[in-house]
């Protein structure tokens, strides 16, 4: 199977033809203005050469339409060693880059949308219809972008009325009633003020069935609306405000029981989310200095309800609800006039307050197996029976959190070399106010369970309250050296060393297990946790060492880049299993890891209307030290991070030349990932897999119609694995899909 997948990749890399049209041929009323004047990716550069010292993948608007990309998840594999698996629901936005990643809590990769840093990774996954461009940057970006960018950064910019005018429409329909519809309009009211916005709706029935209820699994409805106001009162000042509202609801999780290969559970599973983000960017330019201010308000309200055992038995279920309000503010200053030393400096701060409730309902089967069985095994003469078929383990949390930081970066060019040095100081405070409650009762019998043999009736009242606080002080330096060949300005080499960190915090998911163990300890059959020990964890830190190069030949018709890296990660945040429980998991600083690898990408347009593109990444990430409390996994590969990622496409466009039909475009593309180890012991894994996709597009004056197919060969693969109560579960990858997309530009 693995050899077949590799042959697919090689065949597609050399044989498949598809088309790419130049922007000037299909763009509709695009202004000759530079979007970078209000793009954070351009604002935060001390040198024009800074991108040459990064492993960077840029995806244009035309690329997103050609490859039918609507979010970061669908674009991630275009960047070597960048992996954002599709599993669970929209709340699960796990990202792995070069072996670094995290399943829960703090992200390892940051995301900016229209200059706004999205603070909560639960809000990373959403669809957009007007993407102007995307950047996937690998390696620590902490010196300029701060916390939670230790593995990389995603920058997304949407269309602006300053750079685009016209109306756009999209209608899409595919397998399993998968549909999308959207409309947008951008208009300059006068030379100084523009307005634009869009609204979109999407739906799918889902691609799987819950075998127990026979209901669709993965059904989703989502709505997104955006409004952008742009004002350029004079040549020195640009102000833009972007507001976005997103609503979505999904039912079911396609988690199959590995033992049976079936998706079958009895309790409801769904995820609902509403979010609103408003961001303001103002940039002022003088002849020598530019000053940019960026501010935002962010709100997310969601509900994740799970059958936590994912089995057709009444074990336990959870309903987690949260409301989070956050504000951010940043001021950036940099020199505009080139000098011997170029510089950038800034200050950043945020405050957010998260209120969460996460009650766990322990049901009949769970009570019997987790509590009654443990008691009766050691007390057969005095059997125990719970008085009710279920009870609540209630948890409520308030998590205020704030950060203050300052940073600077200097760059200097010396005889073909560009030297860039930067440092950032972060101070962060995280607080947790918790309340855990349990009110229930049980009866102990003598000899056997019957009304006449009651020995003792006992009530359980557990009410825990407390406040915890963690503060972190971090210093994140970086140093990059770029060399440009004097005779070939398009041939560049670089070396860099940088430090990254991921914020610490509190693992609130542990509280139900803490309460469960306290209840069992109340009965003399469990071990009580010290909450402060098992809930708080420290920041994760890394040093990234990297060398690479970027080359362009034949007037830009061939461009390629490569990178090799070594990452030393300390205080690794990993999930461990503490003493006193068989189900509890905590986030702790338990490991040291190292990750090494290479990545390579190439883009070529040997003849007009022909585009070839390929990328490959290899990562070897292992534990140097990791003991989860039960076993030592030193020397094992890190779980969930793919060892190989690959992307390849070839494209050609047939020019028809008619008013109604200008081009016919045939498109083929493949992407793949693997081997992916699913656990620390490396006993379970997903082998390398590759998915074959293709499309045929007809392009006219104001429209294009695309017939597309994904996973054409019906490759079977898994995107996620986990263990719950000693049961293994897998998330299936999506099967063969097909559909049509119509885009109209007026």
Buried (B, 14 or more C-beta within 10 A) or exposed (E): EEEEBBEBBEBBBEEBBBBBBEEEEBBBEBBEBEBBBBBBBBBBBBBEBBBBBBBBBBBBBBBBBBBBBBBBBBBBBBBBBBBBBBBBBBBBBBBBBBBBBBBBBBBBBBBBBBBBBBBBBBBBBBBBBBBBBBBBBBBBBBBBBBBBBBBBBBBBBBBBBBBBBBBBBBBBBBBBEBBBBBBBBBBBEEEEBBBBBBBBBBBBBBBBBBBBBEEBBBBBEBBBBBBBBBBBEEEEEBBBBBBBBBBBBBBBBBBBBBEEEBBBBBBBBBBBBBBBBBBBBBBBBEEEEBBBBBBBBBBBBBBBBBBBBBBBBBBBBBBBBBBBBBBBBBBBBBBEEEEEEBBBBBBBBBBBBBBBBBBBBBBBBBBBEBBBEBBBEEBEEBBBBBEEEBBBBBBBBBBBBBBBBBBBBBBBBEEEEBBBBBBBBBBBBBBBBBBBBBEBEBBBBBEEBEEEBEEEEEEBEBEBEEEBEBEBEBEBBBBBBBBBEEEEEBBBBBBBBBBBBBBBBBBBBBBBBBBBBBBBBBBEBBEEBEBEEBBBBBBBBBBBBBBBBBBBEEEEBBBBBBBBBBBBBBBBBBBBBBEBBEBBBBBBBBBBBBBBBBBBBBBBBEEEBBBBBBBBBBBBBBBBBBBBEEEEBBEBBBBBBBBBBBBBBBBBBEBBEEEEBBBBBBBBBBBBBBBBBBBBEBEBBBEBBBBBBBBBBBBBEBBBBBBBBBBBEEBEBBBBBBBBBEBBBBBBBBBBBBBBBBBBBE
